[in-house]
């Protein structure tokens, strides 16, 4: 049976930890201008921590989630989207360290890479211990980029292929959806074959408004599940779902995260 997690804020971002079954969720509530974060253990099927960044309630967001540590960024200037400052929290929401001069670049192994502004506009690049935030050594920009270009990839995450209506394969997929559900797909389709399942997210016109749905199909073409995920939409999304450790993740009505164990 699917699990449903309802939140007061909009589900804005979801990140998975390749080292554990825990996921991190960013929740943005524009009415009260506050960002909260939730960590969910997918094996236990429950939230293990939910809270905010007490030092910055709005101008912050998830930068990364790795080895059960949640990394939050701030902004250099609220008028521009450039990230600056980095907070690290444990999976229980305990602040581990903070560096307010650091801009995050990425990970490789147990090391975190970032840069700080030097004299003028010059940038100085560093390798840091991700667990403590302590600088291991200063490195060149070339070395940093070379390391990050070969950084680890989360192989547990499977994302769909996005097909717009002008794609050559779109008519075939739309015909399959109509045969399966009786509904006419419009605008775009997200499609993923995962093990012995086919997962499709698509859009329809309901009462002259754009709506979204997701359907799970067995390998022999039998519909196993179908769910309405959004109504009266103003536009379409990309990567409307993903699979992580045999769990299908998608957002319903912007504020509900669904975990469908497949």
Residue pairs with C-beta under 8 A, 6 or more apart in sequence:
1 261
2 225
2 258
2 259
2 260
2 261
3 45
3 258
3 259
3 261
4 252
4 256
4 257
4 258
5 25
5 38
5 40
5 47
5 256
5 257
5 258
5 259
6 255
6 256
7 25
7 27
7 36
7 38
7 255
7 256
7 257
8 27
8 29
8 255
9 27
9 28
9 29
9 34
9 35
9 36
9 255
10 27
10 28
10 29
10 30
10 254
10 255
11 25
11 26
11 27
11 251
11 254
11 255
11 256
11 257
12 26
12 27
12 28
12 35
12 61
13 25
13 26
13 61
13 62
14 23
14 24
14 25
14 26
14 242
14 249
14 257
15 23
15 24
15 62
15 64
15 65
16 23
16 24
16 65
16 154
16 156
16 157
16 244
17 23
17 24
17 65
17 66
17 67
17 68
18 66
18 152
18 154
18 155
18 156
19 66
19 67
19 68
20 67
20 68
21 41
21 42
21 43
21 245
22 39
22 40
22 41
22 42
22 48
22 65
22 68
22 91
23 39
23 40
23 42
23 65
23 244
23 249
24 37
24 38
24 39
24 62
24 65
24 70
25 37
25 38
25 39
25 40
25 257
26 35
26 37
26 61
26 62
27 35
27 36
27 37
27 38
28 35
29 35
29 36
33 57
33 58
34 52
34 57
34 58
35 52
35 53
35 57
35 58
35 60
35 61
36 50
36 51
36 52
37 49
37 50
37 51
37 52
37 53
37 62
37 70
37 72
38 47
38 49
38 50
39 47
39 48
39 49
39 50
39 70
39 91
39 93
40 46
40 47
40 48
40 257
40 259
41 47
41 48
42 244
42 245
42 247
42 259
45 259
48 91
48 92
49 91
49 92
49 93
50 93
51 93
53 60
53 72
53 87
55 87
55 98
56 72
56 74
56 85
59 74
59 75
59 78
60 72
60 73
60 74
60 75
60 87
61 72
61 73
62 70
62 71
62 72
62 73
63 71
63 72
63 73
63 83
63 86
63 104
64 71
64 104
64 106
64 107
65 71
66 107
66 130
67 110
67 130
67 131
68 90
68 91
69 88
69 89
69 90
69 91
69 96
69 130
69 131
70 88
70 89
70 90
70 91
71 86
71 87
71 88
71 89
71 104
71 112
72 86
72 87
72 88
72 89
73 83
73 84
73 85
73 86
73 87
73 104
74 83
74 84
74 85
74 86
74 87
74 100
75 81
75 82
75 83
75 84
75 85
76 82
76 83
76 84
76 103
82 103
83 103
83 104
84 100
84 101
84 102
84 103
85 98
85 99
85 100
85 101
85 102
86 98
86 99
86 100
86 102
86 103
86 104
86 114
86 133
87 95
87 97
87 98
88 95
88 96
88 97
88 98
88 130
88 133
89 95
89 96
90 96
96 131
96 132
96 133
97 132
97 133
98 133
99 114
99 128
99 133
101 116
101 117
102 114
102 115
102 116
102 126
102 128
103 114
103 115
103 116
104 112
104 113
104 114
105 113
105 114
105 115
105 125
105 144
105 148
106 112
106 113
106 148
106 151
107 113
107 130
107 151
107 152
108 147
108 148
108 150
108 151
108 152
109 152
110 129
110 130
110 131
111 127
111 128
111 129
111 130
111 136
112 127
112 128
112 129
112 130
112 133
113 125
113 126
113 127
113 128
113 139
113 144
113 147
113 148
114 125
114 126
114 128
115 123
115 124
115 125
115 126
115 141
115 144
116 123
116 124
116 126
117 123
117 124
118 124
123 141
124 138
125 138
125 139
125 140
125 141
125 143
125 144
126 135
126 136
126 137
126 138
126 139
127 135
127 136
127 137
127 138
127 139
127 144
128 134
128 135
128 136
129 136
156 244
156 245
157 242
157 243
157 244
158 192
158 194
158 242
158 243
158 244
159 192
159 239
159 242
160 190
160 191
160 192
160 199
160 201
160 239
160 240
160 241
160 242
161 190
161 191
161 192
162 188
162 189
162 190
162 238
162 239
163 169
163 170
163 173
163 188
163 189
163 190
163 191
164 170
164 187
164 188
165 186
165 187
165 188
170 189
173 185
173 189
173 191
173 200
174 184
174 185
174 189
174 202
176 200
177 183
177 185
177 189
177 200
177 202
177 215
178 184
178 185
180 215
180 217
180 221
180 223
181 213
181 215
181 223
181 226
183 202
183 204
183 213
184 204
184 205
185 202
185 203
185 204
186 203
186 204
186 205
186 210
187 203
187 210
187 236
188 202
188 203
188 236
189 200
189 201
189 202
189 203
190 200
190 201
190 202
190 238
190 239
190 240
190 241
191 198
191 199
191 200
192 198
192 199
192 200
192 241
192 243
193 199
194 243
194 262
195 246
195 262
196 218
196 219
197 216
197 217
197 218
197 219
197 224
197 262
198 216
198 217
198 218
198 219
199 214
199 215
199 216
199 217
199 241
199 243
199 248
199 262
200 214
200 215
200 217
201 212
201 213
201 214
201 215
201 229
201 240
201 241
201 250
202 212
202 213
202 214
202 215
203 210
203 211
203 212
203 213
203 233
203 236
204 210
204 211
204 212
204 213
205 211
206 231
209 231
209 232
209 233
210 232
210 233
210 234
210 235
210 236
211 228
211 230
211 231
211 232
211 233
212 228
212 229
212 230
212 233
212 236
212 237
212 240
213 226
213 227
213 228
213 229
214 226
214 227
214 229
214 240
214 241
214 250
215 223
215 225
215 226
215 227
216 223
216 224
216 225
216 226
216 248
216 260
216 262
217 223
217 224
218 224
225 260
227 252
227 258
228 252
229 240
229 250
229 251
229 252
229 253
230 252
230 253
230 254
231 253
240 250
240 251
241 248
241 249
241 250
242 248
242 249
243 249
243 262
246 261
246 262
247 259
247 260
247 261
247 262
248 258
248 259
248 260
248 261
248 262
249 257
249 258
249 259
249 260
250 258
250 260
251 257
251 258
252 258
